[in-house]
Amino acid sequence: MGIFTELGILYARYRPEKLMEHLKLFAVRVNIPKLIRVCEEQMHWQELTFLYIQYDEFDNAAMTIINHSPDAWDHMQFKDVAVKVANLEIQYKSITFYLEEHPDLLNDLLNVLKRRIDHSRVVDILRKANSLPLIKPYLIAVQSDDVIAVNEALHELYIEEEDYEKLRESVDHYVNFEQIGLAQQLEEHELLEFRRIAGYIYRKNGRWEQSIALAKMDNLYSDAMDTAAASGSRQLAEDLLYFFVEQGKKECFAACLYTCYDLIRCDVAIELSWVNKMMDCSTPYLLQYLREYTIKIDDLIKDKLDAIKERKELEEHQKEALQQQGNTNNITQM
């Protein structure tokens, strides 16, 4: 071991171009701590990194690369080192290092670190650097963990990019974010589809009145009807029906009767139709109501007749049983 170590020291001091080759050939046969001191003294940062890796000192290897990146950095090597460090703070320093010097490779680094790092802290680092768009691929990759900071960061990016389809998809699949806050932000958006998402969020959170009001404001009457039906509130459904009458929306009036069929009282529907000359609009509703009402009456009558029949059969059965018992008693007495 001594001769290989001494030769390494000589290379470090007098023939540095041969040092790395020597270390790769005889890494297991040299005194690594001794050569580490020499390489540090001679400022051979690439070789020093190699020795730290061979000695399983990954924390020191990572910090050497970060502090002396012009000489020591290699992307593939750094990824292998970063994922093995014991001190997690070094991983966050690695993220900052890549953000400053190799932003194009930051997502690749984050991809290998994602199982060990705190996603919320990563978002905070990038937000402070005003560089959230840079890590969008990483955020999408880890969103399945449903972390609040990740969800809200992506929502911010989707709004900025006016990508309402991705925002709706995210709102559909993930729940950990400030839902009402997002809805309040979106209801002021200039694009209709974003305001529509605001109404959808209100609906998901049981804020039926706000959702319906927003839908009516944007003439999204189908959304308003669906929300009223989902609410299970007769009051909301009938209020919406009155609204369509006031606005002269005959088609919407008919559609609302269909969508909120189970909530709207028949007498209310008939009165509104008759008073406002919309009987033709309510005819399908009335026919369906009468059909169901007739079926219910028929079922009740059938149940009543079946009950009478069963009672008669029971009485006849009891009568026969008593008669048989009387015959048996007569035979016994004889």
C-alpha positions as semicolon CSV with decimal commas, in nm:
position;residue;x (nm);y (nm);z (nm)
1;M;0,000;0,000;0,000
2;G;0,286;0,235;0,087
3;I;0,443;0,249;-0,257
4;F;0,112;0,316;-0,433
5;T;0,028;0,587;-0,181
6;E;0,367;0,755;-0,215
7;L;0,346;0,739;-0,592
8;G;0,004;0,903;-0,570
9;I;0,151;1,181;-0,355
10;L;0,426;1,239;-0,610
11;Y;0,176;1,255;-0,894
12;A;-0,035;1,500;-0,693
13;R;0,261;1,731;-0,642
14;Y;0,455;1,697;-0,965
15;R;0,250;1,517;-1,234
16;P;-0,116;1,594;-1,160
17;E;-0,225;1,489;-1,510
18;K;-0,142;1,127;-1,415
19;L;-0,304;1,134;-1,072
20;M;-0,663;1,041;-1,167
21;E;-0,553;0,746;-1,377
22;H;-0,337;0,623;-1,088
23;L;-0,623;0,655;-0,840
24;K;-0,869;0,468;-1,063
25;L;-0,623;0,183;-1,110
26;F;-0,510;0,148;-0,750
27;A;-0,792;0,296;-0,539
28;V;-0,813;-0,015;-0,320
29;R;-0,436;-0,020;-0,265
30;V;-0,370;0,337;-0,151
31;N;-0,406;0,511;0,183
32;I;-0,711;0,719;0,098
33;P;-0,713;0,950;0,405
34;K;-0,351;1,042;0,337
35;L;-0,415;1,114;-0,029
36;I;-0,727;1,312;0,059
37;R;-0,514;1,552;0,261
38;V;-0,263;1,585;-0,020
39;C;-0,525;1,644;-0,289
40;E;-0,694;1,906;-0,075
41;E;-0,360;2,073;-0,015
42;Q;-0,279;2,071;-0,387
43;M;-0,636;2,171;-0,483
44;H;-0,702;1,872;-0,706
45;W;-1,077;1,891;-0,662
46;Q;-1,182;1,628;-0,914
47;E;-0,944;1,373;-0,766
48;L;-1,046;1,472;-0,414
49;T;-1,410;1,407;-0,504
50;F;-1,316;1,066;-0,643
51;L;-1,137;0,974;-0,320
52;Y;-1,427;1,085;-0,102
53;I;-1,661;0,865;-0,306
54;Q;-1,427;0,568;-0,276
55;Y;-1,414;0,627;0,100
56;D;-1,797;0,651;0,121
57;E;-1,779;1,011;0,241
58;F;-2,059;1,127;0,018
59;D;-2,133;1,442;0,216
60;N;-1,777;1,567;0,166
61;A;-1,783;1,461;-0,197
62;A;-2,103;1,659;-0,260
63;M;-1,974;1,972;-0,086
64;T;-1,644;1,951;-0,275
65;I;-1,832;1,942;-0,606
66;I;-2,057;2,232;-0,504
67;N;-1,771;2,447;-0,377
68;H;-1,539;2,371;-0,668
69;S;-1,779;2,301;-0,950
70;P;-1,567;2,433;-1,240
71;D;-1,318;2,152;-1,179
72;A;-1,515;1,885;-0,994
73;W;-1,869;1,884;-1,134
74;D;-2,004;1,601;-1,345
75;H;-2,381;1,566;-1,366
76;M;-2,410;1,188;-1,360
77;Q;-2,156;1,158;-1,079
78;F;-2,323;1,431;-0,877
79;K;-2,664;1,262;-0,900
80;D;-2,514;0,939;-0,767
81;V;-2,350;1,126;-0,480
82;A;-2,643;1,353;-0,391
83;V;-2,884;1,065;-0,339
84;K;-2,645;0,901;-0,091
85;V;-2,561;1,194;0,137
86;A;-2,646;1,154;0,505
87;N;-2,703;1,522;0,579
88;L;-3,027;1,619;0,406
89;E;-2,933;1,987;0,418
90;I;-2,672;1,911;0,155
91;Q;-2,947;1,797;-0,079
92;Y;-3,118;2,135;-0,049
93;K;-2,782;2,304;-0,110
94;S;-2,756;2,086;-0,420
95;I;-3,090;2,220;-0,542
96;T;-2,977;2,579;-0,495
97;F;-2,645;2,495;-0,665
98;Y;-2,823;2,355;-0,970
99;L;-3,067;2,643;-0,975
100;E;-2,776;2,887;-0,996
101;E;-2,537;2,697;-1,222
102;H;-2,724;2,423;-1,409
103;P;-3,095;2,513;-1,419
104;D;-3,152;2,304;-1,732
105;L;-3,063;1,989;-1,533
106;L;-3,249;2,076;-1,213
107;N;-3,553;1,857;-1,287
108;D;-3,327;1,560;-1,351
109;L;-3,162;1,610;-1,011
110;L;-3,496;1,654;-0,836
111;N;-3,621;1,335;-0,994
112;V;-3,352;1,128;-0,819
113;L;-3,397;1,315;-0,490
114;K;-3,778;1,323;-0,478
115;R;-3,814;1,030;-0,234
116;R;-3,600;1,203;0,030
117;I;-3,670;1,573;0,002
118;D;-3,955;1,781;0,141
119;H;-4,158;1,895;-0,159
120;S;-4,293;2,196;0,029
121;R;-3,942;2,318;0,100
122;V;-3,841;2,274;-0,264
123;V;-4,139;2,484;-0,370
124;D;-4,040;2,749;-0,116
125;I;-3,682;2,761;-0,250
126;L;-3,797;2,801;-0,609
127;R;-4,071;3,047;-0,519
128;K;-3,822;3,273;-0,342
129;A;-3,602;3,256;-0,651
130;N;-3,905;3,340;-0,868
131;S;-3,835;3,024;-1,069
132;L;-4,137;2,800;-1,013
133;P;-4,199;2,743;-1,387
134;L;-3,855;2,583;-1,405
135;I;-3,960;2,281;-1,197
136;K;-4,305;2,223;-1,343
137;P;-4,212;1,868;-1,463
138;Y;-4,097;1,781;-1,110
139;L;-4,414;1,924;-0,956
140;I;-4,631;1,718;-1,191
141;A;-4,427;1,406;-1,111
142;V;-4,479;1,440;-0,735
143;Q;-4,836;1,573;-0,732
144;S;-4,965;1,222;-0,666
145;D;-4,850;1,277;-0,304
146;D;-5,122;1,546;-0,280
147;V;-4,901;1,800;-0,099
148;I;-5,059;2,142;-0,043
149;A;-4,756;2,342;-0,158
150;V;-4,719;2,136;-0,476
151;N;-5,089;2,161;-0,564
152;E;-5,098;2,536;-0,509
153;A;-4,774;2,589;-0,703
154;L;-4,915;2,401;-1,001
155;H;-5,245;2,588;-0,979
156;E;-5,049;2,912;-0,985
157;L;-4,866;2,799;-1,299
158;Y;-5,183;2,679;-1,471
159;I;-5,355;3,010;-1,406
160;E;-5,052;3,200;-1,532
161;E;-5,044;2,984;-1,846
162;E;-5,425;3,006;-1,882
163;D;-5,440;2,627;-1,894
164;Y;-5,791;2,577;-1,756
165;E;-5,807;2,211;-1,862
166;K;-5,508;2,113;-1,648
167;L;-5,639;2,323;-1,360
168;R;-5,979;2,150;-1,374
169;E;-5,805;1,811;-1,384
170;S;-5,597;1,901;-1,079
171;V;-5,900;2,029;-0,886
172;D;-6,083;1,707;-0,972
173;H;-5,811;1,469;-0,853
174;Y;-5,649;1,644;-0,554
175;V;-5,803;1,799;-0,245
176;N;-5,515;1,940;-0,041
177;F;-5,519;2,309;-0,130
178;E;-5,703;2,618;-0,015
179;Q;-6,016;2,546;-0,214
180;I;-6,229;2,847;-0,124
181;G;-5,931;3,079;-0,168
182;L;-5,874;2,943;-0,519
183;A;-6,243;2,978;-0,603
184;Q;-6,245;3,340;-0,487
185;Q;-5,939;3,408;-0,701
186;L;-6,088;3,242;-1,008
187;E;-6,432;3,402;-0,993
188;E;-6,266;3,734;-1,084
189;H;-6,071;3,586;-1,377
190;E;-6,132;3,735;-1,720
191;L;-6,168;3,394;-1,887
192;L;-6,505;3,223;-1,860
193;E;-6,365;2,871;-1,811
194;F;-6,173;2,979;-1,501
195;R;-6,486;3,136;-1,353
196;R;-6,663;2,811;-1,433
197;I;-6,402;2,622;-1,230
198;A;-6,469;2,863;-0,943
199;G;-6,836;2,764;-0,950
200;Y;-6,739;2,399;-0,963
201;I;-6,520;2,436;-0,653
202;Y;-6,799;2,613;-0,465
203;R;-7,029;2,326;-0,558
204;K;-6,779;2,065;-0,437
205;N;-6,762;2,244;-0,104
206;G;-7,137;2,269;-0,058
207;R;-7,155;2,642;-0,126
208;W;-7,455;2,597;-0,348
209;E;-7,582;2,956;-0,350
210;Q;-7,243;3,097;-0,453
211;S;-7,204;2,839;-0,726
212;I;-7,550;2,905;-0,869
213;A;-7,507;3,283;-0,848
214;L;-7,178;3,262;-1,039
215;A;-7,329;3,034;-1,303
216;K;-7,626;3,267;-1,353
217;M;-7,393;3,565;-1,386
218;D;-7,209;3,394;-1,673
219;N;-7,524;3,247;-1,831
220;L;-7,405;2,896;-1,748
221;Y;-7,758;2,780;-1,685
222;S;-7,685;2,411;-1,727
223;D;-7,425;2,436;-1,448
224;A;-7,675;2,621;-1,230
225;M;-7,935;2,345;-1,280
226;D;-7,684;2,069;-1,206
227;T;-7,580;2,248;-0,888
228;A;-7,938;2,296;-0,774
229;A;-8,010;1,927;-0,835
230;A;-7,693;1,821;-0,652
231;S;-7,780;2,041;-0,354
232;G;-8,097;1,843;-0,279
233;S;-8,259;2,173;-0,180
234;R;-8,618;2,228;-0,295
235;Q;-8,585;2,598;-0,220
236;L;-8,283;2,642;-0,447
237;A;-8,442;2,443;-0,729
238;E;-8,767;2,637;-0,717
239;D;-8,585;2,971;-0,685
240;L;-8,395;2,884;-1,002
241;L;-8,724;2,798;-1,170
242;Y;-8,864;3,141;-1,076
243;F;-8,546;3,302;-1,212
244;F;-8,595;3,140;-1,553
245;V;-8,956;3,260;-1,558
246;E;-8,846;3,616;-1,479
247;Q;-8,584;3,603;-1,753
248;G;-8,827;3,456;-2,003
249;K;-8,604;3,153;-2,056
250;K;-8,863;2,898;-2,164
251;E;-8,614;2,633;-2,272
252;C;-8,425;2,668;-1,945
253;F;-8,753;2,649;-1,755
254;A;-8,832;2,316;-1,924
255;A;-8,477;2,188;-1,871
256;C;-8,485;2,284;-1,504
257;L;-8,809;2,091;-1,453
258;Y;-8,633;1,786;-1,595
259;T;-8,298;1,830;-1,415
260;C;-8,452;1,911;-1,076
261;Y;-8,752;1,684;-1,124
262;D;-8,732;1,521;-0,779
263;L;-8,713;1,857;-0,599
264;I;-8,979;2,071;-0,764
265;R;-9,336;2,044;-0,637
266;C;-9,594;1,971;-0,901
267;D;-9,831;2,249;-0,790
268;V;-9,548;2,504;-0,818
269;A;-9,462;2,386;-1,170
270;I;-9,827;2,399;-1,281
271;E;-9,891;2,741;-1,128
272;L;-9,581;2,897;-1,286
273;S;-9,660;2,739;-1,621
274;W;-10,022;2,851;-1,623
275;V;-9,966;3,206;-1,496
276;N;-9,675;3,269;-1,735
277;K;-9,824;3,089;-2,036
278;M;-9,560;2,818;-2,038
279;M;-9,782;2,513;-2,026
280;D;-9,622;2,381;-2,343
281;C;-9,284;2,391;-2,166
282;S;-9,405;2,200;-1,865
283;T;-9,606;1,937;-2,053
284;P;-9,323;1,676;-2,060
285;Y;-9,273;1,728;-1,685
286;L;-9,647;1,694;-1,614
287;L;-9,680;1,382;-1,829
288;Q;-9,389;1,222;-1,646
289;Y;-9,530;1,326;-1,309
290;L;-9,876;1,188;-1,393
291;R;-9,726;0,867;-1,524
292;E;-9,527;0,814;-1,204
293;Y;-9,827;0,913;-0,993
294;T;-10,045;0,663;-1,180
295;I;-9,786;0,390;-1,136
296;K;-9,773;0,462;-0,763
297;I;-10,153;0,448;-0,736
298;D;-10,159;0,124;-0,934
299;D;-9,893;-0,022;-0,708
300;L;-10,090;0,080;-0,398
301;I;-10,408;-0,074;-0,536
302;K;-10,222;-0,390;-0,629
303;D;-10,069;-0,408;-0,280
304;K;-10,414;-0,357;-0,127
305;L;-10,569;-0,631;-0,344
306;D;-10,280;-0,866;-0,271
307;A;-10,325;-0,802;0,102
308;I;-10,700;-0,875;0,078
309;K;-10,631;-1,192;-0,118
310;E;-10,372;-1,307;0,134
311;R;-10,613;-1,236;0,421
312;K;-10,890;-1,437;0,252
313;E;-10,654;-1,727;0,184
314;L;-10,543;-1,718;0,547
315;E;-10,903;-1,717;0,669
316;E;-10,989;-2,009;0,441
317;H;-10,684;-2,197;0,559
318;Q;-10,778;-2,137;0,923
319;K;-11,138;-2,243;0,850
320;E;-11,020;-2,566;0,687
321;A;-10,788;-2,633;0,980
322;L;-11,074;-2,588;1,228
323;Q;-11,297;-2,813;1,021
324;Q;-11,033;-3,086;1,007
325;Q;-10,983;-3,056;1,382
326;G;-11,360;-3,095;1,437
327;N;-11,372;-3,407;1,219
328;T;-11,081;-3,555;1,414
329;N;-11,262;-3,493;1,745
330;N;-11,580;-3,662;1,614
331;I;-11,387;-3,973;1,508
332;T;-11,221;-3,990;1,850
333;Q;-11,554;-3,972;2,032
334;M;-11,693;-4,255;1,824
